[in-house]
Amino acid sequence: MVICYNVNPEAVLSQVLFSATEQDNQCWYIYVLGLIGQEDSTRNYLLTYHFDLRGSTVALTGNSGQVIGRFCYDPAGLFAVQFELGTEV
């Protein structure tokens, strides 16, 4: 599967604004001070990103607020493990 990404060239840190696949699955990424969400119009869902004090993603929630994924890091902040809790989306 080929995924095409549209990246914001004006941002200080890289920002993926939009992605699309060959099957026309389109996804938009939502930023405020950083990435807060991902909207998929094809499957009609919104993922919300949750962060710790370091700014690392620690959880994803779906449309109903159910936690669908958790992420853990080692003491140095390096990605250690991902837990997929549900398949709400």
Buried (B, 14 or more C-beta within 10 A) or exposed (E): EEEEEEEBEEEEEEBBBEBBEEEEBBBBBBBEEEBBBBBBEEEEBBBBBBBEEEEEBBBBBBEEEEBBBBBEBEEEEEEEEEEEEEEBB
